[in-house]
Amino acid sequence: MTIGYQYIVLIIAGLAGMIWGFPAAHRLKKPFDIAAAVVVLCGVVSCALGVLLTFIPGFFQGR
């Protein structure tokens, strides 16, 4: 079983977005805190997608 390295990049990018976004969403002023919260949401989706595709590579191909 080979692991796609692009999926590892998805996991790392998602974790980085969550690590930056959680404190930033509480620390930043009013219009920028929404952008930080969106970064956290995108980080969660990216990390979950990366983990899913790392362990089940053909998930979206229906195999």
Secondary structure as the mmCIF struct_conf table of DSSP 4:
data_model
#
loop_
_struct_conf.conf_type_id
_struct_conf.id
_struct_conf.beg_label_comp_id
_struct_conf.beg_label_asym_id
_struct_conf.beg_label_seq_id
_struct_conf.end_label_comp_id
_struct_conf.end_label_asym_id
_struct_conf.end_label_seq_id
HELX_LH_PP_P HELX_LH_PP_P1 THR A 2 GLY A 4
HELX_RH_AL_P HELX_RH_AL_P1 TYR A 5 ARG A 27
BEND BEND1 LEU A 28 LEU A 28
HELX_RH_AL_P HELX_RH_AL_P2 LYS A 30 PHE A 55
BEND BEND2 ILE A 56 ILE A 56
TURN_TY1_P TURN_TY1_P1 PRO A 57 GLY A 58
HELX_RH_3T_P HELX_RH_3T_P1 PHE A 59 GLN A 61
TURN_TY1_P TURN_TY1_P2 GLY A 62 GLY A 62
#
